[in-house]
Amino acid sequence: MYQQLTYQEAKELLHKTEVIVIDVRDQASYEAEHITGATHLSVAELNDFCKNTDSQTPILVYCYHGISSQSVAQYLIDQGFSKVYSLMGGFESWRSHHYTSGTKKT
């Protein structure tokens, strides 16, 4: 089962462990602002991601408000990934606590 993390727990995880961070929001939102190091991944790209990623690699998934990321996290668990986390409150929670990174591209 995936684990839900608060913004603070996610921040600590990112500092302690090498984690793949997946942003499942729309492309424009990702390009405007995202967590540093995050990769944008659409639902259509999930199968390829699963085939090409070591299932032992920790993964943190986030969306806008922490709802959609839960279904993606469960899908990853169902595909055999063992360390999957969903960011509670999504990117909005992360941003509201001043942990924004990635900025609008100019």
C-alpha positions as CSV (number, residue, x, y, z in Angstrom):
1,M,0.0,0.0,0.0
2,Y,1.2,3.5,-0.7
3,Q,1.8,6.0,2.0
4,Q,0.4,9.5,2.2
5,L,3.0,12.2,3.3
6,T,2.5,15.7,4.6
7,Y,4.5,18.4,2.9
8,Q,7.0,18.3,5.8
9,E,7.4,14.5,5.6
10,A,7.9,14.7,1.9
11,K,10.5,17.4,2.3
12,E,12.4,15.2,4.8
13,L,12.1,12.2,2.5
14,L,13.6,14.2,-0.4
15,H,16.5,15.3,1.7
16,K,17.2,11.8,3.1
17,T,16.5,9.5,0.1
18,E,16.9,9.4,-3.6
19,V,13.3,9.5,-4.8
20,I,11.7,9.8,-8.2
21,V,9.2,12.7,-8.0
22,I,6.3,12.6,-10.4
23,D,4.0,15.5,-11.2
24,V,0.7,14.3,-12.6
25,R,-0.8,17.8,-13.1
26,D,-1.3,19.1,-16.6
27,Q,1.8,20.1,-18.7
28,A,1.2,23.9,-18.4
29,S,0.9,23.8,-14.6
30,Y,4.1,21.7,-14.5
31,E,5.9,24.1,-16.8
32,A,4.8,27.1,-14.7
33,E,6.0,25.7,-11.4
34,H,6.9,22.3,-9.9
35,I,8.9,20.7,-7.2
36,T,12.6,20.7,-8.1
37,G,13.6,17.5,-9.9
38,A,10.0,16.5,-10.6
39,T,9.2,14.7,-13.8
40,H,5.9,15.4,-15.5
41,L,4.1,12.2,-16.3
42,S,0.7,11.9,-18.0
43,V,-1.6,9.0,-17.4
44,A,-0.8,7.8,-21.0
45,E,2.9,7.6,-20.0
46,L,2.4,5.5,-16.9
47,N,2.8,2.1,-18.6
48,D,6.2,3.0,-20.1
49,F,7.3,4.5,-16.8
50,C,6.5,1.2,-15.1
51,K,8.3,-0.9,-17.7
52,N,11.4,1.3,-17.5
53,T,11.7,2.0,-13.8
54,D,13.1,-0.3,-11.0
55,S,10.2,-1.3,-8.8
56,Q,12.4,-0.8,-5.7
57,T,12.9,2.9,-6.4
58,P,11.0,5.1,-4.0
59,I,8.4,7.3,-5.8
60,L,6.6,10.4,-4.6
61,V,3.6,11.4,-6.7
62,Y,1.7,14.7,-6.5
63,C,-1.1,16.4,-8.2
64,Y,-3.0,19.7,-7.5
65,H,-4.6,18.9,-4.2
66,G,-3.6,15.3,-3.4
67,I,-6.6,13.5,-4.8
68,S,-5.6,12.3,-8.2
69,S,-2.1,11.4,-7.0
70,Q,-3.7,8.7,-4.7
71,S,-5.1,6.7,-7.6
72,V,-1.7,7.0,-9.5
73,A,0.1,5.9,-6.3
74,Q,-2.2,2.9,-6.0
75,Y,-1.7,2.0,-9.7
76,L,2.1,2.0,-9.1
77,I,1.6,-0.3,-6.1
78,D,-0.5,-2.6,-8.3
79,Q,2.3,-2.6,-10.8
80,G,4.7,-4.0,-8.2
81,F,6.4,-0.8,-6.9
82,S,7.1,-1.2,-3.2
83,K,7.8,2.4,-2.0
84,V,5.2,4.8,-3.2
85,Y,4.2,8.0,-1.6
86,S,1.4,10.5,-2.3
87,L,1.7,14.1,-1.2
88,M,-1.2,15.1,1.0
89,G,-2.7,18.4,-0.2
90,G,-0.8,18.1,-3.4
91,F,1.3,20.9,-4.9
92,E,-0.9,23.5,-3.4
93,S,0.1,22.4,0.1
94,W,3.8,22.2,-0.9
95,R,3.6,25.8,-2.4
96,S,1.7,27.2,0.5
97,H,4.5,26.2,2.8
98,H,7.1,28.0,0.7
99,Y,8.8,24.9,-0.6
100,T,8.2,25.9,-4.3
101,S,10.8,25.2,-6.7
102,G,10.9,25.3,-10.4
103,T,9.7,28.6,-11.8
104,K,8.0,29.9,-14.9
105,K,10.2,29.4,-17.9
106,T,11.1,32.6,-19.8
